């Protein structure tokens, strides 16, 4: 069962899927949230950030989604209702699209809770044709970059550690090798 833009009270709504900083810091009003996953994508620290977690001289690394038929990415879907929709989308379009270089897609989101149907959610994805897209690197190379970067929102390592913490708290059975190997490499550099 797929739900799109309809709540039980028949007021229009939109689900927005977050898989990076949105999992701990949505910074927009929403009605409710659900932990779950989308299929067909891997989360990767392949996108540059020259505003929030880095600067134009030393861009930070943040996550994007890369198409991968065999993968799924865990995160949080937020429901915004009609009265919250315009404000939330304006905020996210500046945060993710204008400052972050992300594009939007609609994806199928599956909630963690049993017996809840999947729903359609909006997601922001940075693509490889973006000028600040950094692409693949080894976990050690990514960690080295993350440990030295800081932007207007804070240190890049905070972003990494909060994302890893979210996964351990809300999805403890999920192995995210990419995320956890970068976390281990970063901690080895700073401890």
C-alpha positions in Angstrom: 0.0 0.0 0.0 1.5 3.4 -1.0 0.4 6.6 0.5 1.0 10.0 -1.2 -0.1 13.4 0.0 -3.1 12.1 1.9 -3.5 11.7 5.7 -6.3 10.1 7.6 -8.0 13.5 7.8 -7.7 13.9 4.0 -5.6 17.1 4.3 -2.7 17.2 1.8 0.7 16.2 3.1 4.1 15.3 1.9 6.7 12.9 3.2 10.4 14.0 3.1 13.1 11.3 3.5 16.3 12.3 5.2 19.4 10.1 5.3 22.2 12.6 6.4 21.9 15.5 8.8 18.1 15.5 8.4 18.0 12.4 10.6 19.1 14.4 13.7 18.5 18.0 12.6 15.5 18.5 10.4 15.1 22.2 11.3 11.6 22.4 9.8 8.1 21.8 11.3 6.6 18.4 10.7 3.6 16.4 11.9 5.3 13.1 12.5 8.3 11.1 11.6 9.1 7.4 10.9 12.4 5.5 10.8 12.7 3.3 7.7 14.5 2.8 4.5 14.5 3.2 0.7 15.8 0.5 -1.7 18.0 0.9 -4.7 20.4 3.4 -3.2 23.6 3.4 -1.1 24.6 6.2 1.2 28.0 7.6 0.3 30.3 10.4 1.6 30.9 11.5 -1.9 29.5 15.0 -2.0 31.4 18.1 -1.2 30.1 20.8 1.2 31.5 24.3 1.0 29.0 25.9 3.3 27.6 23.8 6.1 30.6 21.4 6.9 33.4 23.0 5.0 34.4 26.0 2.9 35.4 26.8 -0.7 39.0 26.2 0.0 38.6 22.9 2.0 35.2 21.4 1.3 33.7 19.0 3.8 32.3 15.6 2.9 28.6 14.9 3.4 26.4 12.0 2.2 24.5 11.6 -1.0 22.7 8.6 -2.5 24.2 6.5 -5.3 22.0 4.1 -7.3 22.7 0.6 -6.2 20.0 -2.0 -7.0 21.1 -4.4 -4.2 21.3 -1.7 -1.4 19.0 0.1 0.9 19.5 3.2 2.9 18.1 3.8 6.3 16.9 7.2 7.5 13.8 9.2 8.7 10.7 10.2 6.7 9.0 13.4 8.0 5.4 14.1 7.2 4.7 17.8 6.5 1.0 18.8 6.3 -0.5 21.4 4.1 0.2 24.3 6.4 3.9 23.3 6.9 4.6 22.2 3.3 5.5 25.6 1.7 7.7 26.7 4.6 9.4 23.3 4.8 10.1 23.1 1.1 11.4 26.7 0.9 13.8 26.0 3.8 14.9 22.6 2.3 15.4 24.0 -1.2 17.8 26.6 0.2 19.6 24.2 2.6 19.8 21.3 0.2 19.4 22.6 -3.4 20.8 26.1 -3.4 23.6 25.7 -0.8 24.1 21.9 -1.2 23.7 21.2 -4.9 21.1 18.5 -4.5 18.2 17.6 -6.8 14.9 16.0 -5.8 13.4 12.7 -6.6 10.3 10.8 -5.4 11.1 7.4 -3.8 9.3 4.5 -2.1 9.9 4.6 1.7 9.3 1.6 3.9 8.7 2.3 7.6 10.5 0.1 10.2 7.2 -0.6 12.0 5.5 -3.8 10.9 2.2 -3.7 9.2 2.6 -0.2 7.9 2.5 0.3 4.2 5.2 1.9 2.1 4.7 5.5 1.1 6.1 7.9 -1.5 8.6 10.5 -0.2 10.6 13.3 -1.6 14.4 12.9 -1.3 17.4 15.2 -2.1 20.3 13.6 -4.0 23.6 15.2 -5.1 24.6 13.9 -8.5 28.0 13.5 -10.0 27.5 16.4 -12.4 27.4 18.8 -9.5 30.5 21.1 -9.4 31.1 20.2 -5.7 30.6 16.5 -6.1 33.8 14.8 -4.8 33.2 11.2 -5.7 34.7 8.0 -4.3 37.7 7.8 -2.1 39.0 5.3 0.4 37.6 5.4 4.0 41.0 6.7 5.2 41.0 9.5 2.6 37.4 10.5 3.4 38.1 10.4 7.1 41.3 12.6 6.8 39.2 15.2 4.9 36.4 15.1 7.4 38.6 15.5 10.4 40.0 18.9 9.2 36.9 20.5 7.8 34.6 23.0 9.4 31.7 25.1 8.0 29.0 27.4 9.1 27.0 24.7 10.7 29.9 23.1 12.6 32.8 20.6 12.3 32.5 17.9 9.6 33.4 15.2 12.1 30.2 16.1 14.1 28.2 15.3 11.0 29.9 11.9 10.7 29.6 11.0 14.3 25.9 12.0 14.6 25.0 10.0 11.6 26.8 6.9 13.0 25.1 7.4 16.3 21.7 7.6 14.7 22.3 4.3 12.9 23.4 2.6 16.2 20.4 3.9 18.1 17.6 3.5 15.6 18.9 0.8 13.3 21.2 -1.3 15.4 20.9 -4.4 13.2 21.9 -2.6 10.1 25.5 -2.8 8.9 26.5 0.4 7.1 30.1 -0.6 6.2 30.9 2.6 4.4 29.7 4.8 7.2 31.3 2.8 10.0 34.6 2.3 8.3 34.9 6.1 7.8 33.9 6.7 11.4 36.6 4.2 12.6 39.3 5.8 10.4 38.3 9.3 11.6 38.4 8.3 15.3 41.8 6.8 14.8 43.1 10.1 13.4 41.7 12.2 16.3 42.2 10.0 19.3 
